[in-house]
Every structure is written in structure tokens, then in C-alpha cells.
Amino acid sequence: MSDNNSDSQLELVIEHLETEYENWRRTLNEHRIWLELFESSDSDYVEVIKESVQKLMDESDYAYGCLKAAEILRKHLEDDNGR
């Protein structure tokens, strides 16, 4: 019974880590699209978007770390369950 509970908790952690990465990737892609749309204009938004893209790029180590941790934990979970 506790193994199922542990597996469920581990699965929740994995899902959280994957969601963190997916949210970061989606936000970065959206900002890049906005940058392409506004870059040729004289809009004040260009600098703000550039700063946002840079901040997101600065967070890439965290995002990729979440993805890698999720992969490692999923493999561990699958190995423990004999899949």
C-alpha cells in the first residue's frame, strides 16, 4: 500500500517538474513570436519583450534541470515497477 502511495507522490513530483518545463518553453516561444511581430515596428513593447526573453533565457538552466530531473525520476519509477 505504501509503495502505491510513494509511486503516486513521485508521479505528482514528476508531473510538476514537467509542467514547470512546459510552461517555461511555452512562455519563451510566445515571447519570441511577439518579438518577431513587434520588432519591425517602433513600438515601445520591443524593449520590454527583449528583456522578457532574456529573463526567460536566464531561467533555462532551471527549466532544463526540471526536465532532466523528471526524466531521471520517471526512469527510476519505471525501473522500480519493472516496466
Secondary structure, 3 states (H helix, E strand, C coil): CHHHHHHHHHHHHHHHHHHHHHHHHHHHHHHHHHHHHHHCCCCCHHHHHHHHHHHHHHCHHHHHHHHHHHHHHHHHHHHHCCC
